[in-house]
Amino acid sequence: MDATAISSTELDVASLILRLALGPMLVLHGLNKVQGGLDGTVGWFESLGLKPGWLHARVAAFTEIGAGIIVTLGLLNGLGAMAFVGLMTVAALTDHRGKGYFIFKGGAEYVVLVGIVAVALAVVGPGRWSLDHALGLDLAGLGWGIIALVGGVAAAAGLLITFYRPNATKADA
């Protein structure tokens, strides 16, 4: 056995750990948006320039909860990863824009990392302990990694082109 090779069981464990790190985290982000009502989230999206805020608050919360659940369960692996990439791309280009890289300065470090790990999960797959495996679905591999990356970025671009209207600042006026 090659010194760098890992067993299929080790790969399954790694995939499960990635799913259990990513999925519930995103579910909690979605639930946080709806906790106590969406009014605060609506205002936040409006302030980011995502208009109408009422629509984006609901779409973001629904997408985060849904993508988080399917990634946790290992269902539709490549599509769940694509949703992660789309969400993180929008976050990077709106909330974290112009703040540098590091998260402690408000930068995009965290969302970039989450998006990259989601693409890696699309490549390696959800493993044997997943609904994809139980249902005989094969939504993993290099092609699915590319689909997750390109599809997620394209979806984010479409959303931003259609709905992103940043508020003018005093410097812009």
N, C-alpha and C positions, 0 to 999 in steps of 0.2 A: 504494500500500500504506500502510495506517495505520502511524504511527510506533510504536505499541505492539504491533502484530501480530508474531508470530513464525512462522517457517516450520514446516511439519510435520517437517522434518528436525531443526530446533532443538528442537522439543518431544520428538521421539524421543530425542535425545541427553540432554535434561534428565531424561526418564523413566528412561533407562538408568542415568544417574548416581545418581538417587535409589534405584533398585533395588539397584545395586552398593554403595551406602552402607548401606542398611537391611538387606538380606538376609543378607550374610555376617556382619554384626555380630551378628544374632540367632542365627545358626547357632553362632557362637563362644560366645555366652552359654549356649546349650543344651549344647554339648560341654563347657564348663567345669563344668557341673553334674554330668556323668557321669565326668569325668576322675578317674581314681584311685578310682572307686567312688562310690556315691551316699550313703554314710553321713553325710558332712559336710553335704550338701544336705538330707538327711532331718532332721537335727538343726536346721538353720537354719529350715526350714519349720515344724517344731514350735515353735521359739522365736518365730516370727512369729504363731503361732496358727492356722496352716493344718494341720488334723488330719484324717486321719492323715498325718504327714509323708512316709511311704514312698510314698503314693499321689501326693501333690502334687509331690514331687521328680521322679517319673517323668512325670507329666502335663505339668509345666512344661518339662522337658527335651525331651520328644517334640514338644510344641507349638512351642517355640522353634526346634528344628532343622527341623521340617516347614514352619512358616510362613516361616522364613528361606530355605529352599530354593525354595519356590514363588514368593516375592517376587523372589528373585534371577533365577529363570528367566522371570518374567513369566507365570506360569501361575495361573489363577483369581485374577486381580488383586484384585478386590473382597473375596473371601473371605480372601485372605492379609492384606490390610489390616485386616479385621475381627479376625483372630487377634492382630495386633500391638496393636490398641486394647484388646482383652480382657486380654492379658498386661500391658500398661503400666498399665491401670486397677487391676488387682490389685496390682501393684508399688507404685503410688502410694498405695493405701489400706491397705497392710500395712507394707512395709519402710520407706517414706518418710513415713508418717503422723506428723503432729505435729512434723515437723522443719523446717517452713517451706518456702520455694520453692527456694532455691539449693542446687545439688548439693554445693557445697563444705561445706555444713552438714548434709548428709544429706537434703536436701529433694528434691522431686519434679520439679525443673526438667528433668532429662534424660528421664525417662519421659513427661512431658507433651509435650515436644518430639517424641520418637519417635512417640507416638500421633498427634499433629497432622500430622506429615509423612506418616504412613501414610494418614491420611484424604485428604490432598492427592493422594497417589499413586492412591488409589481414584478420585478425581475425574478426574485427567488421563489415567489409564490407563498401561499398561506400555509403550506405544509399538509401533512396527512390528517392533523387534528383540526379540520376545518369543514365547513359546509360545502365548499367547492369540491373538496376531495370526496365527501360523502355523496354528492350529487353527480360526480364524474365530470365536473367542469374543469377545463384547463385554460385559465385566464392568467397565465404567468409565463415569464420568459423574457428574453431581450425585446422581442416585438411588443409585448405588453408594457414593458418599461418605457419604450419610446412612445407608445400610445398614451400612457399616463402623463408623461412629460409634455408632449406636444398638444395632446387634447386638453390637458388642464390649463396650459398657458393660453391656448386658443380660446377656451371658454372664458377665461379671465379677461382676455383682450376684448372679446365680444361684449361682455358685460360692461367693461370700462368705457369702450367706445360709445355704447348705447346710453349709459346712465351716469357716468362720472362727470360731474360739473362742480369742480372745486370752487369754493367761495373765494372771491377776490380779497386780497389782503391790502393793507395800506401801502405796502411796497409795490403792489401790482397797479394801484390806482394812479 
